[in-house]
Amino acid sequence: MELEIEVYSGNDAGRFYSLSGPGPFYAGTSSECDILFKDATISPIHGIFQGTGEGFLYIDNGSERGSFKEGERIQRAPLSGMTRLILGEVEIGVYVVPEGAVRREERIVFCKNCQRSVPLNDALASGHRPGEAAICNECIEGNQPSPGRVPGYELGEVIAQTPFSIRYKAREIESGQEKELDIFSPPGVTTRQTFERVVKDIETIAKLNHPLIYPPGVAGVAGDFCFRARDLLKGETLADRLGISADAGKQTEADKSNESPDEEKSGARIDSEEEIVRIARALAGALDAAHSAGIMHRDIHPRQVIFSPDGQVMLDGLGIAKHFQLASERSQESGLVLATEPAYLAPEQIRDPHNAGPCSDIYSLGAMIYRMIAGRPPFIADDEELLLEMIRIEPPPPISSGAAMIPETLDAVFTLALAKLPKDRPQTAADLVETLAQAYGFPPEL
């Protein structure tokens, strides 16, 4: 029996293991493991691959951050053929080599466009993953889409732009329907594998079909970028309700045109305690569902909160920022984090994006709720580097000091939510929001 494992993400991305025999083979950070990781989200002995008569069985060894297959947390999973697993926050490809198969260096795959044979190792070097349709270098070079040309769509005007993407109004050629189409090609992100991971997370979110998560649409990789197409937005965002301008995403909130930090302190806020708790509970439900499926957000801010025409609150933007932040050469070289709104980043995201996890999203949710209540984010500065330093080091100002009529009982809520260390924060979004509701005097949500 033979097992091949390739690491797709994290500190060990690109590492390949070929293991012969029935095992057991141990995966984790312990030096005694057969599949060795350095990622902080992996336990010392995270999981075990055990040979069976029909393939292999993966067994989670009671790991802290869990193991996931097809978006669901697993304890045991039979493996055959090609399977993708997520251990902690690290994605791996597991290939159970069929009996009598030729060695990896002798295998070939066929281009999905022209049917040319391509050595497997060459295809892997071009971004192909085992078990997926390959494309040869000749077709890549001859049919390379560009950000102005996406297969199946006609692009129109630009309607939004972030550090991650450009959003177009587009027409789907086959149906004739109008869509919004995001093209993701962040600076410093160059590998096809990164774009494929983003597409995979978007597909996982779509499978969740959660009522509190804004439908992510369809996604694909085209050349040196990936894209997402979905129906045009109907409704408004939390940024709209708070009067945050469309340009705010390109800079810190305190650095808007013709505005000073003092003006930001007196920005629009939501006065109704019932509405604040309603919005917060909906976002917590969406975030905890995503975390249970192994999906992090990493870029929560008011433009990611959408209100449908009937008032339903939904969270948008899941599954996009993580892989771009980890892969961005800009982050690695400059120390600045690729983010739409830096004011909502957690301290550990600033120190090292590889160490960010579910509690980083909980910090960002807390910072955004703080913004809804106080009319300003916890930290503001005219310079991004100074802003990030404040988030990393300084304690947040008590929320009751920011505006009149904010009860002091909320100070303790945000002391916890905005704690510098993840272990000191609420461990789920629901825990954070129910603490907020209790501080306001509302009964627990049943």
N, C-alpha and C positions, 0 to 999 in steps of 0.2 A: 504494500500500500504506500502511496505517496501523497503528500500534502504540500501545496505551495501557498504561501501567504505573502502578499505585498501590502505595505503600509502606505495609505493614500494621504494622510494628513498628520499634523502635529510635528513634534521635534524629530521624529524618525521617518518622515515622509520619504518614499523612494526605496526604503530598505526591503529586501526580498529574502525569504526563507524557503528552502526546499528540504522537506523532512521525510524520511523514509521509515516504514514500519508502522505498526499499529499504535504506537505511543505508549503511555500518555505523553503529550507535549504540553508544557506549561507556558502560559503567556502572562507577563507582568514585568514589574520593575526590579524584582529580585535578580541578583546576578546568577542564580541557579536556573533561571527560566530558559527554555529553548527558544522562545520568541521574546526578545528583550526590548522593553520600551524605556524611554526617559521622561515621558509625559506625566505631569503632576496629577492628571485625572485617572491614571491607571494605578490599580492596587498592586502590592508586591507580588501576589499570585492572583491575577485578575480572573483568569479562566483556564480551562483545560480542554484540549482536543484529544478525544479518545477514539481509536479505531473501532469500527463495528464490522459485521459481515458485509454490510451494504454501503459503507462509506465511513464517515466520521460523525461523532457526536460532540457538540460544543456544550460545556457545562460552566456556568458562571459560578465562581468560587466565593459567593457572598460578598462581591466587590461593593465598595462604597458608592461608586458612581454608576454602576450597572452596566449591562450589556444589552444591545438592541439589534433587532433584525426586522427590517421593513417597518421601522418606526415604532415597534412595540418592544417593551422591556421583556427580556427572556431570562429563564433560569437554565433551560436545556433546549437545544435545537439540533435536530438531525441535519447533516450537511451532505450534499452531493452536487456534483458539477460546480458551478460558480456561484458563490454567495457573498454578499456584502454584510459585514457586521460593523457595529460601532461599539468600541470598548471605551467606557468613559466618554471622552469627546474625540477619540481617535478612530477614523474610518479605515477599515482594512478589507482587502479582497481575499477570499479563501477559495482555493481551487482544489477539489478532490480529483486527483489525476486518475482517469479510468485505467483499468488493468490493460497492459499491453500498449499504452500510448507511447509515442516517440518522445525523446528527451526534449526539454524546452528549447534548446538551441537549434534543434532540427525541425521544429514545428513551423507551419506556415498558416496564415490566415488570408482571406480574400477580400479585396477592396469592394465595399458595397456599391460603389459607382461603376467601376469598369471591370470588376472581377479579376484584376491582376492578382497573382500570388505575391504575398509580402512575407518575408521572414518575421516570425512573431517578435523576436527581440527588436527588430527595426520598427515594427508597429508600436511596441511598447514605448520606445524612445520618442515616438511622435505623439504620444498621449493616449494610445489605445489601451483599453482595459480588457483582460480576458473575459470572454462571455458576451462581449458587445461587438456590434458591427464595426469593422475597421475601415479606414480610408487611406489610400496610398499617398505618398508625397506628391506624385504627379497631379493627382486630383486636388490635393490641398492647394498647390501652387496655381493650378489652372482655374479653380472654381472658388477662390478665396472670397467670401462675402466681405463687405466693408460696412462700417457703421451707417452708411447711407444706402445699403442694399441688403435686405434681410429676406431670405427665401420665403415666399408665400404672402408677403406684405408690401404695400406701397406706403412709404413714409411721407407724412405731411409736415405740419409745423411743429416746432419744439414747444412743449407746454410746461416743462419743468427740468431742472438740472440739479444734481447733487454730486458730492465727491465720488460716488459710486456709479452714477448713471446719467444718461440723457433720456428724457421721456418725450416721445413723439405722439401726435395724433396720427393714427395709421388706418389703412383699409385692408381688411383681410381679402385677398384676391378671390379665393374660392367662394366665400359666402357674400362678399360685398359689404359686410358689416364694419362699422367703425369701431376701432379698438384704441386703447392706450398701449403703447409698446415701449418698454424700457430696454435700453441697450446698456449692458454693464461692461465697462472696459476701464477700470480704475488705473491711475498711474502706478507703474511699478509692478503690475500683475500681468505676467506674461505666459503662464503655463496653462495648457488646455485642461490639465487635471483640476486646477482650481475652479474653472468655469463649470466643469462637469459636476463637481461637488456641490456648487450652488444650485445647479439644475436638479440634482438628486434631492436636496433639502426642500426645494420648492415642490417637487413631486410628492414628497412625504407629507408636507403640509396640506396639499390638495387632497390626499387620501384621508386625512383626518376629518375633513368636511365638518369642521367645528363651527357652530353658529356664531361664536364670538371672535373668529378669525376671518379677516377679510379674504375672500376667495383669491388665491394667487394666480389663477389662470393657467396657461400652458407656457412651458419654457424649453429652450434648446440652446445648443452650442453651434456657433457659426464662425469658423475661422478663429480669429484671435479675440473673440468676445462671446458673451452669451446674451440671451434676450428673454424677455417675458412679455407675453401678450395677454390682455384681458379686457373685459368690457370697460367702457368709459365710466369714470367715477360718477356716481349719483349720490349726492349728499354733500356734507362738508366735513372738514377736519377740526380737531381740537385747536389747531393753530388758527383757523378761521375764527373760531369762537373767542379765542383769547386776543385776537387782533395782531397776531405775529405776522409780519410781512413775508411775502414769498422769498425775499432776498435774505432773510435771516439765516437760512440754511447754509449760506455761503460764508458766514462769519459767525462770531459769537453773538448771542442775543443782545449783549450790551454794546455791540459795535455796529448797530444799524445806522444807516445814513441819517445824519442830522439828529441823532439821539445820543444822549449821554447816559452813563450808568444811573444817574439820579432819575432820569425819565423812565428807564426800564423798571426801577423799583416801584413806580406807581402805575405799572401796566395793568391791562385788563385782567380780571380774575373772575372766578365763579363764586358767587356769593351764597348760593343755596347749598346748605350742608347735605340735604337729601340728594341733590344732583351730584355733588362731589363723591359721595359714597356709592351712588349708583354707577357712575363712570368707573370708579376705582374697582368695584367688585367685578364688573364685566371684564376689565383688563386683566385682573388677577386670574379669572377663570381661563382666559385665553392663554396667558403666559404659563400657568401651571400645566395646562393640557399640552402645550408645545414642549415644555421641559420633560414631561413624562414620555414624550416620543423621542427624546434625545436631541431636540432642536433648541438652540439658543437664539436670542435676538441680537443683542450687542449694539443696537443703534436705536433705542427707544427715545422718542421725542414727540412733541405735539402733532407733527404732521403725519405721524404713524397711527394716529387715533382717528377713526372714521365714524361719522354718524350717518346712518342710512336715512332716507327721507322720512321713515316712521320713527326715528329716534334711537334705533338699535345701535349700541356701541360695539365697535369691532377694532381689533388690533391688526395693523398691516406691517409689512416689511420683514416678516420672519424668514430666517434661513439665508439671508443675503450678506450681511455685514461680516459674519464670522470668518469665512474663508478668505475674503478680500483683506481683512485686517491682518490675518496671519501671513498672507502671501505678499503683502505690499512691500516693495523695496523702500518706499518712502518711509514707512513706519520703522523698518529695520535700520535705515541709515540715519534718519533725522531724530528718531525718538518721538516724533509726533504721531498720534493715532489717527488713522483714516476714519473719520466719523462725520455724519451730517451735522450734528449739533453737539460739539464738545462739552457744552455745559451740563449734559446729562450722563457723561461717562463715569464709570466707577473707578476708584483709585487704582485697583489692580489692573484694569485695562490700560491705564497710563503707564504703570510700572513695567508690565510685560503682558501683551495680549494673549500669550499662550496660557496664562494662569487664570483667565476669566472663565467664569462658569455661571450656573443659574443664579447665584447670589449677586453677580454683577448686574443681571437684568433686574433683580429686586431693588438694588440701589437706584438704578435708572428710573424704575417705576416710582420709587419714593421721591426722587428729585422732580419728576414730572408732576406728581400730586402736590408737592410743595409749590411748584409754579402755579398750579390751578388755584391754590388757596391764597398764596402770598402776592401773586401778581408779578413774581420775578423768580428766577432759578436760585438755588442756594448760593451759588457763587457767580459773580460777574466780574469781568475785566476787559479792558480794551485790547489786550494782546492775548493770543491763544496760548502761548507758552506760559504766561503768568497765570492764566485761568487754570491750566492743567496743574501747575504747581500748587495753586490754592486748593484744588480738589484733593490732591494727593496728601497735603500736609495739614491744612488749617481745619479746625472744627467748623461745622456749619453754623451760621447765626441762628439763634432761636427763632422759630417761625412766628411766634407771638410778637416779636419785636419789629416785624416787617410791615404790618398794617393794623389799623384799628379793628377791634371786634374779633380778633383771632384768639380763641381761648388758650390759656397757658397749658391746658391739659394736652395739647397737641405737641408741645416741645419734646416730651419724652418719646412720642411716636417717631419723630424724625431723627432724634438722637440715635435710635436703634436702626431705623431704615438707612441712614446715611453714615453708619459706622465705617471706619476706615478698613477694618478687617472683615472679610466675608463671614467668618464664624460668629461674629458679634451681631449680625443682622438676623431678622426673621428668615427662616429657611425655606419658606414658600411664600408666594405672592399673596395667597389667601390669608396666611398668618399676619402679614403686614396690614392688609386692608381691614381685617376684623379688629385688629388693635386700633386702627383709625376710627372705625365705626363705634367701638366701645368708648373711645375718648370723646366722641361727639354725643354719646348717650343713646345710640341706636341698639336695638336688640340684635343678637347674632343672626346671621343668615342661616336658614334651615336647609 
